[in-house]
Amino acid sequence: MKNYLAIDSSSKHLTIAACKNGKRAVRYLPDCAMRHSVLLMGEIESALSSLSLTPAECDLFCAVTGPGSFTGIRIGISAAKGFALGAGKQLLPLTAFEMIAYNVNTEKDFLAVVDAAHSHYYCMRFTGGKAGDAKYLSREDVISYGLPLFGYEELDLPQYTRIYAGDALYKAAEIKMEMPEAYGEMTALYVRKSQAEEGRL
């Protein structure tokens, strides 16, 4: 197993996962919205030090690229890029949809769902393990699919199963890091414009 540091600051929670020689350390704060920038480096330091792991020993740096909180996404990506540049190591981008899907064990079609606020959701359909297009949907549109729904937030939707965010990050990252084509440039996944950008139109 590779040594790594993974970051998810894309939602209200903050998750840091690190691994050294097969031993993991996970830091999970369930609700720290608007405080990611303050808490992130301290939680990373705690995870790394608990394993006596240095950034130079990491084989890769992973971050959740969205969709989700526009500010949170940028914070996580910037941190991962900074570590990767300093250590000369690879970047492993992981979308929120992938993080959900890699924690779902079903052969049936389903929707990975992320809260977009105001009764709207970012969604991606998975069919036979293959991802569809990212969509920005209303609650009514999500329900109209009639499919099982999975996510890591507390959402009031029918047929919805909540995945524990504290474990979802490392499980998904360890699946994706075994895919040689998964490494490369890390950019934010924005399914729609931010409120500030929409306000300028």
URSULPE-V308662 format. One record per backbone hydrogen bond with DSSP energy under -0.5 kcal/mol. CO is the residue of the C=O (numbers start at 1). NH is the residue of the N-H. Records with the same first field share a line. If there is no record, write none. Layout:
# URSULPE-V308662
CO=NH / NH
This chain:
# URSULPE-V308662
3=59 / 60
4=19
5=62
6=17
7=64
8=15
10=69
12=32
13=11
14=29
15=8
16=27
17=6
18=25
19=4
20=23
22=24
23=20
25=18
26=28
27=16
28=30
29=14
32=35
35=38 / 39
36=40
39=43
40=44
41=45
42=46
43=47
44=48
45=49
46=50
47=51
48=51 / 53
49=52
54=57 / 58
55=58
59=90
60=5
61=92
62=7
63=65 / 94
65=189
66=96
69=73
70=74
71=75
72=76
73=77
74=78
75=79
76=80
77=81
78=82
79=83
80=84
81=85
82=86
83=87
84=88 / 89
90=61
91=93 / 184
92=63
94=65
95=99
96=100
97=101
98=102
100=103
101=104
104=106
109=148
110=126
111=113 / 150
112=124
114=122
117=120
119=139
120=116
121=123 / 137
122=114
123=135
124=112
125=127 / 132
126=110 / 128
127=130
130=127
133=125
135=123 / 137
137=121
138=142
139=143
140=144
141=145
142=145
143=146
148=111
149=161
150=113
151=163
153=155
155=157
157=160
159=149
161=151
163=165
164=167 / 168
165=169
167=171
168=172
169=173
170=174
171=175
172=176
173=177
175=178
176=179
178=180
179=182
180=183
182=93
185=187
188=190
189=191
194=198
195=199
196=200
197=200
198=201
